[in-house]
Amino acid sequence: MSRTHSTALRRNPALPSKQSRREWTALILVWLAISMMVSSFAICNLPAPGLDYDEAVCAGQAKDFLMGPPHGHHMPGTMAVNLFGRPFPLLVQCYFGALKSWLLIPSFAVFGPSVLVLRLSTMGWGLIALLLFMLWTHRLLGLPAALIAGPLLGLDPSYFFMTVHDWGPVVPGFLCRFAGFNLLFIWWQRRKWRQLFLASLFFGLGFFSKVDFVVILLGCGLALLLTHRREIVSAIKAGPGRFALGSLGFLLVAGPFLVWEAGWILQRSQVGAAESGLVEKIRIILAMYDGSYFWRLMDAGGRFKHMFENSSAVWSPFGLALLVAAVFLVVEVKRHFRTDSQCRLLAFLLLSALFITMGFLLLPGANRIHHALLVYPFPHLIITIALVRLWQRKPATAGADLIQRVLVV
C-alpha cells in the first residue's frame, strides 16, 4: 500500500488514469470471484431451512403491493399506504421500516414471488453491499487492503448466512452503511454538500430500516469525534450552511420515523437488564466470530435457548486473529501516533469496533446475531490493516522478513 493510499481520512491527489483503471479492474475481478464462490455455496440447498418470520413478512408485503390487498393480516405494527390503488409497504413492524420489502419488489415483479427469488434477491443485494464495502476500503486504505478485506467479509460464515437468509433483516443495513461510508468519505475529500446529503440520506434509510442502526451512528460518530475533532470543526466552520443542508438527508428520512416510534423507543429503553442477557450476548459474539452460530442453531433444531448447551463441531480462528490484530494496532497507535498519519485512522477503526460492541451489549432486547452484526465490517478492517502493515514492515534480517511474511499469509 503506497503512501498515496495511506490517507488517514484526508484529501489525496488523484491517481494516474492507467493505474486507477488497473486497480478498479483488479477490485471488480476479485469481487466477481467472491460472488461466484458465494453463489455456488448458496444454490446447493437454497430453500432450506424454511422461511423465518422476518423473511416471510417482508416478502409478504412486497407480494401484496404487486398482487393486490392481502388475505388476512400481517404482524402487529405493519403499515402500508395506498399507491396506485395498491398497498405500498411502509412499516414491517413497529420498530423497522419496509426497506427490505422495497428491495424485493423489482425481482418479484420480474420473476414472481417465491422462496428461491426471495433468497437469490437477498443474496444479490448482499453482494452489492460487499462491492460497496470493497470500494470504500479501496478509498480508505488502498487496493491491497480492499483485496484482502473483500474475501474476509464475503466468505465470513456469519455474513454469508445472514445475506442469504437475512434474519433481522440486516442486508438493508449493510447496503445503507456501506453506501453512506463511501459518500461520507467522498464528501470528506471534496467538501461538496451533495455528497454529505446523500450520505446522511443513506444513514437515515439505515435507521428507518431498523432502529438499532443508531448504534452504528453513535459508535462511529463518537470514534470520529475523538480521533478527528479538529477536521470536523474545521469542516463545519468552513461552510456551516452547506453542512446543515447536507445533514438534512437524515432528517428527511429518519425524522418522521423517529416521531412515530418515539413512544416505542422510550418503552424499550426502560426494559430491565434481565432481558438484555449479557452472558447470552457474549456467547453470541464468540459464536459470530468463530463461525459456529448457524451450525449451533441448526444443531439445536432452531431453538435459541438450547443452541449453546453443546460444543460446536465447527470453528474458525477469525476471533483469535481479531484479538491479535487489535493488540498489534493498539501498540502501533501508541508508538507511532505522532509520526504516522495513518494512526488516527487506526484509532478510529479500533474505537468504532469497541463502541459498537458496547452498544450491542447495552441495547435492551438485542439477543440475536443480527444485532451483533452491527459491528461488521470493522473487525475485518482491523485484521486487514494489521496484515498490510506487517507485510510492509522491513525486519532487520532476511530470515525475520521471511518468517513475518509466512505468518501473514
N, C-alpha and C positions, 0 to 999 in steps of 0.2 A: 504494500500500500504506500503510495507516494505521499510526500508532504502536501501535495496539492489536494489530496483527498482527506488528510487529517484535519478536518475542518473545525472541530470544536464549536460548531454552530456559528460560523462566521461566513462572510462572503468570500467566494472563491473566484479566481479567474477561470474563464471558460476553457474547456479542453479543446485541443485541435480537433477538427471535424473528423478526420480519419480515425484517430484514436477513440473518439467518442462513439463513432459507428461500430468499431470493433468491440468496444465494451458493451454496448447495447445488444449487439448480436450474441455475444457470449452469455449475457444475462438471460436473454429470451430463450436461447437453446437449453440452458440449464433448467429454466422453468418448464419448458416443454418436456424435458426428460423426467422431471419430478411428476408432472401431470400425467404422463403415460404410466409411470410406476403406480401412482395413487389410483388411477383408473383401473389398472389391471388387478389391483388388490380389491377394489370396491365391487367390481361387477361379478366377482366369483360367487357371491351369495347376497346380492343386494336387498332382497325382500326381508331378510332375517336380521335381527328379530322383528317382531311385529311393531306396528305404529305406537310410538309414545304419544301421550295425550297432547303434548306441545306440538308435535308434528301434525296430529290429526286436526286440532282446532285451527292452526294456521292454514293448512291445506283446505280445510272445510270452508273457511271464509273466502279464500281465493276462488274456490269452486262455486260458491254461492254467487259471487259477482258475475261469473261467466255464464252460469246456467239458471239464474233466477233465484227467487226467495227460497230460503231453506225450509226443509220439512222438519219441524221440531225446533229445539232450542240449543244454542251453544252454551258454553260455560258462563257463570255469573260474571258480570263486568264487561261482556262483549258489547261493542258499539259499532254501528255502521251508519253511513249517511247515504241518501238517495243520490245516485249519479247515473244519468241516462236511464232512469227507471229501474236501476238495479242496486242492490245493497253493497256499497263500496266499504270495505273494512277500515275501521279507524282504530279501534282498540280490540286486542285479542283477549286480554284480561285487564283488570283494573290497574295493574302495575306495569304493563308493557303494551306498546303500540303495535300496529299491524304491518310494520315494515317487512317482516318475513312474508306475509301474505302478498304484499305488493311485488316482491321479488319472484313469487311463484306464478303470478297471473300471466306473464308473457309465455312461459313454457307450457302452462296448462292450456292457454288459448291455441297454441300451435299443435301440441302433441296429445292434448286431452289430459284430464286429471286421473292420475294413477299413482300407486306407491313407487313404481320404477321412475316415473317422471319426477316425482317429488324428490327422491333421493339423488337422482342424477343432477337435477337442478341445484339442489343444495350443495352437492359436491362441486359443481361448476362455479358457483359463487364463492365457495371456499378457496378454489384455485385462483380465482381472480383476486381475492384478498391476499393470497400468497404472493402473487405478482406485484401487487401494490406494496407489500412489505419489502420485497426484494428491491424495488425501485427506491423506496425510502432509505433502505440500508445502503444502497449504492450512493445516494446523495450524501448520506450522513458519514459513512465510513469508507467508501470506496468499493471498487469492484471485487477484490479478493474477499472482503467481508461479506458482500452480498452473495457470492457464490458458495460461501460456507453456511451462512445463516439460512438461506433458502431451503436446502435439504434438511438442515437441523429442525426447522419448524414444519416443513411439509411432510416429513416422514416421522415426526413425533407421533406415537400411538394416540396420545390424548387429543392432539389436533386432528389427526386423521379420522378417528371415530366421531368426534363432535362435528366435523364438517361433512360427514355423510349422513348421520342420524339427527344431528342438530337438536339435541335435547336442551331446552333452555328458553329460546334458542340463542346461539352465540354467533352464528355466521353473519347476521346483520351487524353485530357489534364489531366483528373483525373488519368487515368492509368499511364501516364508518371510522374506526380508529386509524386504520392504515391510510385511507384517503385523506383524513384530517391531518395526520402526521406529515404526509407528503406536501400538502398545500401549506401547512404552517411553516415547514422548512423553506419552501419557495418564497413565502412572504418574508421570512427572516432574512433571506438573501436579497430580495428585490424591493421590499417595503412598499408593495402595491396593495391598497386596501381591498381590492377584489379577491386576491388570494386569501387574505385573512377572513373575508366574508364567507368564502366557500369553505374554508377550514372550520370556522365556527358553525356553519350550517351543517356540516357532516357530524361535528361533535354534538350538535343539537339533535340530529337524527339518531345518533347512538343513544342519547339519553331518552329520547322518545321511544326507541325500540325496547329498551329495558332500563328501568330506573337505576339499577345497580351500576350502570355506566358511570355514574357520578364518582365512584371510587377511583376510576382511571383518571378522570378530570382533576380530582383533588390531589391524588398521588403525584401525577406528573406535574401539575401546576405548582405544588409545593416544592418538588425537587428542582424545577426550573427556576423558581424564585430564589432558592438557596444557592444555586450554582451560577446563575446568570442575572442577578438582580440589576446590576448596572446597565446591561444591554436592554433589559426590559424597560427600565425607567427612561433610558435614552430614546428608545423607540416610541414610547408614549409621548415624551416631551417634543419629539421631532414633528409629530402630527397628531395631536390629541383628537381632533375632529375625525380624521381618517381612521384612527384606531377605534374610536367609538362606533363609527359607521361600519367598520369591518366586523365588529363584535355583534352586530345586530342579527347576524345569521343564526346564532344560537338562540336568541330570544324569540325570533320569529317561529322557530320550530318547537323549542322546548318550553317556551313561556306558557302557552295555553295548556299544554300537558301538565306543567307544574301546578297551575292553578286548579285544574281538575283533580289532581291527585294529592293536593296538599294535606287533606284530611287523612288519607290512607298512609302517606309517608309519616305523618306525625304519630299515627297509631302504631306503625311498625317500629318507630324509634323508641317506643316505650315497652317493647317486648322484653321479657326478662332474659337474663343471660343463659338460663337453662335451655331455652330454645336454640340458642346460637350453637351449643355443643362444641366447646373449644377442643376437646380431645378428638371428637369426630372430625373436626376441620383439619387438625394436624394430620390425622390419618389420610384424609382426602389429598392433602398436599403431597404427602410422601407417595401415595399411590399414583398421583398425577405425574410426578417426576420419574418414577421408576417404570411407568407404562403399564402398570398392572390393574388400574382402576376398572376397566371394562371386563377384563378377564375375571376379576373378583366378583363383579356384579352378575355376570352371566353364570358363573360357577355357583352363586348363591340363588339362582333362579329368579333374578331380578329383585330380590328382597334386600333393600338398602340396609336394614337393621342387622343383617347377618353377613354382609359381604366382607367384614374384617375379622370374622371369627377364625378363619383358617389361613394358613400361609399360602402365598401365591406361587404358581408354577412358572411364572414369567418374571423377568427382572431386567432393567436397563440401568447402566451406570450414569445416566444423564444427571440425576440429582447429585451424585458424588462429584461429577465433573463441574457442575454449577458451584458447589461449595468451594472446590479448589480454585476455580476461576475467580470467584468473588474475593477470596482471601488474597489471591495474587494481585487483583486490580486495586484492592484497598491499600496494599503495600505500595503499589505503583503510584497511586494518587498521593499518598503520604510522602513518598520520597521525591517525586518529580513535579509536585503541584506548581511550583514557581518557575520551573524551567521548561515544562512540556505543556503546550497549549491544549493538547487533547485531554489532559487530566480532568478538566472541568466537565467535559463530555462524559468521561468515565464516571465521575461522581454523579452526574445526572442519571445515568443508566442504573447505577447501584441504588441510589436513593429512590428512584421510581419503583424499582422492584420491591424494595423494602417497604415503602409507604403503601403500595397497592396490596401487598401481602398482609400488612397490618389492617388495612381497610377491610379485607375479606374476613379476617379473624374477628373483627369488631362488628361486622354487619349482621344485624339480627335476622335469623331465619335463613341465612345463606349457608346451607349444608349440603350442596351438591357440587359436582365437578365443574359445572358451567359457571358457578360463582368463582371458584378457584382460578379458572382460566382467565380471569380479568388481568392477571399479571403477565400473560403472554403478550408480546414476544420478548420482553426484557430479559428473561433467563437465557434465551437463545443468543441475544446480542451480547450478553456478558461473557458467555463461553466463546463466542466468535471473536470478539475483540481481544480476549486473552490469548487465543490461539494465534491471531495475526501478530500481536506484539511479541510473543515468544518466537515466532518464525523469523521475524525481522531482527531480533536481538543477535548480536555477534559475540559469542563467548570468546574467552582468551585463547583457547586451544581448538584445533580441528576436531579432536576426539569429543570434547564437550559439545561442540556445534552439532556433530552427528547424533549424539545421544539426545540432545534437545529436539532436533527435528524428528527423530523417530518417536519420541514421546508425544509430540504434537500430532503426528499422523495417527 
